[in-house]
């Protein structure tokens, strides 16, 4: 598992992030405060506080391509 922080600044950022995550078979969770949501759920992401960085937990050891795809969102 690998963890890092992202920042989703707009509705388009959320949409683009979900589209990227949905291309992969492994699980990805987002954590904001005490809330954890599935990163493949656009409604779940909108329930988080998007004004602060969000922790991403990638549940695989082979996530180099994924990390490269979301580099624009990294904090």
Steps between C-alpha positions, in 0.01 A plus 500: 500500500616852422366827643535864396299824497307662216302818458186513285440869425194485273211285382700419187792383714269259684354371172845454344634328813207253514543420129867420558435286809228301322754379240673288766390170657646559847326682785572864577365672812485870585522618861404844628485534876313196630323429171620236252338464157559293188696712250292352217186663644445856380220548754725375778771748406253790503410406860858584607645839591668589169653821634773297673745238370359146487702188578501235228556135598583278203450131582765349273877489482509566126363854472771680304279558193211614722725745687623638169140545377397703805818707539307822422297457818789427738572748777 
